[in-house]
Amino acid sequence: MPDFLTRRGGVWHFVRRVPAEFETVDPRGIIRHSTRIRIADDRSGRRAARVAEELNGALECHWKSLVDGPSRSTSSRYDDARRCARALGYDYILNAQLISLPIERTLERLEALVAKGVAQDPIARTALLGTEKRPSFSLSRLFEEYEAATRDEIRDLSPDQLRIWRNGRIRAVAQFVKVVGDKPITEITESDGIDYAEWWRERIVEEDGAAKTANKDIGQLSRMLKEMSIRRRLNLPDIFKGLRLHGEIEKSRHPYDPAFIQGRFLTGDALAGLNEDARLVLYVMIETGLRLSEIVNLREGTILLDAGIPHVKVAADGRRLKTEDSAREMPLVGVACKFAGNSDPLRGGFRVQS
């Protein structure tokens, strides 16, 4: 049978004795909680074991919080209260929401405090009565909190990609704070979203800007707010819903005529003002169609001039590719192959910054 599970009344129950090291802070002796899973529906106990694992994790975190004492941050105290409520067999509900429910719900929790022997435990009372408010932070710290919460998503960015990723979001947050003020994030309203969209509309008219720029900025703010609302359980309103600016135009790029390229760039002195690396980048781009960022990030190991067919490999080598399909091999032909074979800078990787 899985750990901490027992059969009782046709239902799987989680049962665990309080370890000796926590007996002074948790006098309950034996902890019992129903998994609410019927044995007939889960004869092997696999589903119940997953629930028991969650209950056990919450219980151990609760014991640790009791030992650590009250000198913890607001965020930590809120997390402790949630874990404690789960360890006691209940979901954490904020007090304001709890008192709006039928009185029986509150009485049930008060009775549970007495029945489980934790009526004098301040953390348990906080957990079941929902008196620890959700943690908040000022709007100016939105990007700081967001970056910390999503560090797993940006771990494969190159230093230059990370710089670009950070700068746009930092700028968006700073502009938003300038318009609506540096208020607690839990106090933002739909009116703030409208004010910010109107600020962008006025800016576009006065500066002849582009709706695409405004929408990108609003989209970044919306993503950060939604992410932090979920991660911190803040239940923030979707303040930018329906506020994308209209008039966004996708401009297609017109190709150069081949005769213009051959006559202007491959002959004469049109590129005389560029340094050697920049000229080589342009030649490779013309022949291969590779993106500028893909070319300037080529390294010695991804430039294969001695292969049967000289080619380069576009790979996620210390940076994130634009799309999954961007990883590919591209033959070097024409002037791209000619200059690649005769250029030491290309063999060692371009030095031009993307």
C-alpha positions in Angstrom: 0.0 0.0 0.0 1.3 3.5 -0.8 2.8 5.6 2.1 0.4 7.2 4.5 -2.7 5.7 3.0 -5.3 3.6 4.8 -8.8 2.3 4.0 -11.7 3.8 5.9 -15.4 3.6 5.2 -14.8 2.8 1.5 -12.6 5.8 1.0 -8.8 6.3 0.9 -7.5 8.3 3.9 -4.2 10.0 4.5 -2.8 9.1 8.0 0.5 10.2 9.5 1.9 10.5 13.0 3.5 13.8 13.9 7.3 13.3 13.9 9.0 13.6 17.3 10.8 16.8 16.3 7.5 18.6 15.7 5.5 17.3 18.7 6.2 20.5 20.6 4.6 22.7 17.9 1.9 20.3 16.6 0.1 18.4 19.5 -2.3 16.6 17.2 -0.4 13.3 17.5 -2.1 11.5 14.5 -3.0 13.5 11.3 -6.0 12.1 9.4 -7.5 13.5 6.2 -9.8 12.0 3.6 -8.5 12.0 0.0 -12.1 12.0 -1.1 -11.3 9.1 -3.5 -13.5 6.0 -3.2 -11.6 2.7 -3.0 -14.0 1.2 -5.6 -12.8 3.8 -8.1 -9.1 3.5 -7.3 -8.4 -0.1 -6.1 -4.7 0.2 -6.5 -4.5 3.5 -4.7 -2.5 5.2 -7.4 -4.7 8.3 -7.6 -5.1 8.5 -3.9 -1.3 8.2 -3.5 -0.9 11.4 -5.6 -3.3 13.2 -3.3 -1.5 11.8 -0.3 1.8 13.1 -1.6 0.4 16.6 -2.0 -1.1 16.5 1.5 2.2 15.2 2.9 4.2 18.0 1.2 1.9 20.6 2.5 2.0 19.1 6.0 5.8 19.1 6.1 5.9 22.7 4.9 3.5 23.6 7.7 5.6 21.9 10.3 8.7 23.8 9.0 6.8 27.1 9.2 5.9 26.4 12.8 9.5 25.9 13.7 10.7 28.9 11.7 8.4 31.2 13.6 6.7 34.5 12.6 9.8 36.4 11.3 9.0 35.8 7.6 8.0 38.0 4.7 4.4 38.7 3.8 4.7 36.4 0.8 6.1 33.6 2.9 3.4 34.0 5.5 0.7 33.8 2.8 2.3 30.7 1.4 2.5 29.2 4.9 -1.2 29.9 5.5 -2.1 28.2 2.2 0.0 25.2 3.0 -1.3 24.9 6.5 -4.9 25.1 5.3 -4.2 22.3 2.8 -2.5 20.3 5.6 -5.6 20.6 7.7 -7.7 19.4 4.8 -9.2 22.7 3.6 -8.6 25.2 0.7 -7.3 28.6 1.7 -10.1 31.2 1.4 -9.6 34.9 2.2 -11.6 36.0 5.1 -13.6 38.6 3.1 -14.7 35.8 0.8 -15.3 33.3 3.6 -17.7 35.6 5.5 -19.7 36.1 2.3 -20.4 32.3 2.2 -23.1 30.6 4.3 -22.3 30.8 8.0 -22.0 27.0 8.1 -18.7 27.1 6.2 -17.1 29.3 8.8 -18.6 27.2 11.7 -17.2 24.1 10.1 -13.7 25.6 10.1 -14.0 26.7 13.7 -15.0 23.3 14.7 -12.1 21.8 12.8 -9.7 24.0 14.8 -11.0 22.5 18.0 -11.4 19.0 16.8 -7.8 18.9 15.5 -6.4 20.4 18.6 -4.9 23.5 17.0 -7.3 26.2 18.2 -4.4 28.0 20.0 -2.1 27.8 17.0 -2.0 31.3 15.3 -0.9 29.9 12.0 -3.7 27.3 11.9 -6.3 30.0 12.8 -4.9 32.2 10.1 -5.1 29.4 7.6 -8.6 28.3 8.2 -10.1 31.8 8.8 -8.2 33.4 5.8 -6.8 36.4 7.7 -3.5 36.5 5.9 -3.9 38.8 2.9 -2.5 38.1 -0.5 1.0 39.5 -0.8 1.4 42.6 -3.0 4.1 44.8 -4.4 4.3 48.2 -6.1 3.7 48.5 -9.8 7.2 49.8 -10.4 8.5 46.3 -9.3 6.4 44.5 -11.8 9.2 43.6 -14.2 11.6 42.7 -11.3 9.0 40.2 -10.0 8.1 38.9 -13.5 11.7 38.3 -14.4 12.3 36.3 -11.3 9.2 34.3 -11.8 10.0 33.4 -15.5 13.7 32.8 -15.3 13.2 29.3 -16.6 11.7 30.7 -19.8 14.7 33.0 -20.6 17.6 30.7 -19.6 18.5 30.0 -23.3 18.7 33.6 -24.4 22.0 35.1 -25.4 23.3 38.2 -23.6 22.2 40.4 -26.5 18.7 38.7 -26.7 18.3 39.0 -23.0 19.2 42.7 -23.2 16.5 43.3 -25.8 14.0 41.2 -23.9 14.5 43.2 -20.7 14.7 46.7 -22.2 11.3 46.6 -23.9 9.5 45.3 -20.7 11.3 47.7 -18.4 10.4 50.6 -20.7 6.7 49.5 -20.8 6.5 49.3 -17.0 8.1 52.7 -16.5 5.7 54.3 -19.0 2.7 52.6 -17.3 3.8 53.9 -13.9 4.2 57.4 -15.3 0.6 57.3 -16.5 -1.3 55.6 -13.6 1.1 56.1 -10.7 3.2 53.7 -8.6 0.3 52.0 -6.8 0.1 48.5 -5.3 -0.4 46.0 -8.1 -3.5 44.7 -6.4 -5.1 48.2 -6.8 -4.9 48.5 -10.6 -8.2 48.8 -12.3 -9.8 48.6 -15.8 -9.7 52.4 -15.7 -5.9 52.3 -15.5 -5.9 50.2 -18.7 -8.1 52.6 -20.5 -6.0 55.6 -19.4 -2.9 53.9 -20.7 -4.4 53.0 -24.1 -5.6 56.7 -24.4 -2.1 57.9 -23.6 -0.8 55.8 -26.4 -3.5 57.1 -28.8 -2.6 60.7 -28.1 1.1 59.9 -28.5 0.5 58.2 -31.9 -1.4 61.3 -33.1 1.1 63.8 -31.8 4.3 62.0 -32.9 2.9 60.2 -36.0 3.7 56.9 -34.3 2.5 53.3 -35.2 -0.3 51.4 -33.6 1.9 48.3 -33.8 4.4 49.8 -31.3 1.6 50.6 -28.9 0.0 47.1 -29.2 3.4 45.5 -28.6 3.9 47.6 -25.4 0.3 46.8 -24.2 0.7 43.1 -25.0 3.9 42.9 -22.9 2.3 44.6 -19.9 -0.8 42.4 -20.2 1.4 39.2 -20.3 3.4 40.3 -17.2 0.2 41.2 -15.2 -1.5 37.9 -16.1 1.6 35.9 -15.3 2.0 37.5 -11.8 -1.7 37.2 -11.2 -1.5 33.5 -11.7 1.8 33.0 -9.9 0.9 35.0 -6.9 -2.8 34.2 -6.9 -3.7 37.9 -7.0 -6.9 37.6 -9.1 -6.1 40.7 -11.0 -8.6 42.1 -13.5 -7.7 41.8 -17.2 -7.3 45.6 -17.5 -6.2 45.6 -21.2 -8.9 43.3 -22.6 -10.3 44.8 -25.8 -7.9 47.8 -25.7 -5.7 46.9 -28.6 -5.3 49.9 -30.9 -6.8 49.7 -34.4 -5.0 50.7 -37.6 -2.1 48.3 -37.3 -0.6 47.8 -40.7 1.6 45.0 -41.8 4.0 46.4 -44.4 5.3 43.8 -46.9 8.9 44.2 -48.0 9.4 44.7 -51.7 12.4 42.7 -53.1 15.2 44.3 -55.0 15.5 43.6 -58.6 18.4 41.1 -59.3 19.9 43.4 -61.9 20.0 46.2 -59.2 21.8 43.9 -56.7 24.3 42.6 -59.3 25.0 46.0 -60.7 25.0 48.0 -57.5 26.3 45.8 -54.7 28.5 43.1 -56.4 30.3 45.5 -58.7 31.6 49.0 -58.2 32.3 50.7 -55.0 28.8 50.9 -53.4 30.0 49.1 -50.3 33.4 50.8 -50.0 32.2 52.6 -46.9 31.6 49.3 -45.0 34.3 47.5 -43.1 35.3 44.0 -44.2 33.1 42.1 -41.8 30.0 44.1 -42.7 30.6 43.6 -46.4 31.0 39.8 -45.9 27.7 39.7 -43.9 25.9 41.4 -46.8 27.4 39.0 -49.4 26.3 35.9 -47.4 22.9 37.4 -46.8 22.4 38.1 -50.6 23.3 34.5 -51.6 21.8 32.5 -48.8 18.8 34.5 -47.5 20.0 33.9 -43.9 18.8 36.4 -41.3 21.3 39.0 -40.2 21.3 37.7 -36.6 21.9 34.1 -37.9 25.0 35.2 -39.9 26.7 37.4 -37.3 26.2 34.6 -34.7 27.9 31.9 -36.8 30.9 30.3 -35.1 33.9 28.4 -36.3 32.3 25.1 -35.5 29.2 25.9 -37.6 31.0 27.1 -40.7 31.9 23.9 -42.7 34.0 25.0 -45.6 35.9 21.7 -46.1 32.7 19.6 -46.4 31.7 18.1 -49.8 29.3 20.9 -50.1 30.5 24.0 -48.2 27.7 25.1 -45.8 26.9 26.6 -42.5 24.8 25.3 -39.7 22.2 27.5 -38.0 21.8 26.2 -34.5 20.8 27.3 -31.0 24.4 27.8 -30.1 24.3 30.0 -27.0 21.2 31.8 -28.1 17.5 31.2 -28.9 16.5 30.8 -32.5 13.5 32.8 -33.8 11.5 29.7 -34.6 11.9 25.9 -34.2 12.2 25.6 -38.0 15.1 28.1 -38.0 17.6 25.3 -37.2 18.9 24.2 -40.6 21.9 23.8 -42.9 22.5 26.3 -45.6 24.8 25.7 -48.6 27.4 28.4 -49.4 27.3 29.4 -53.1 28.5 32.1 -55.3 30.1 35.1 -53.6 29.1 33.7 -50.2 31.4 30.7 -50.7 34.1 32.7 -52.4 34.5 35.2 -49.7 34.0 32.6 -46.9 36.8 30.6 -48.3 39.2 33.6 -48.6 38.3 35.3 -45.3 39.9 34.6 -41.9 37.2 36.6 -40.1 34.5 34.3 -41.4 36.4 31.2 -40.3 36.4 32.5 -36.8 32.9 34.0 -36.7 31.8 37.5 -37.6 32.5 40.3 -35.2 29.6 42.5 -36.3 27.0 43.0 -33.6 23.4 42.0 -34.3 
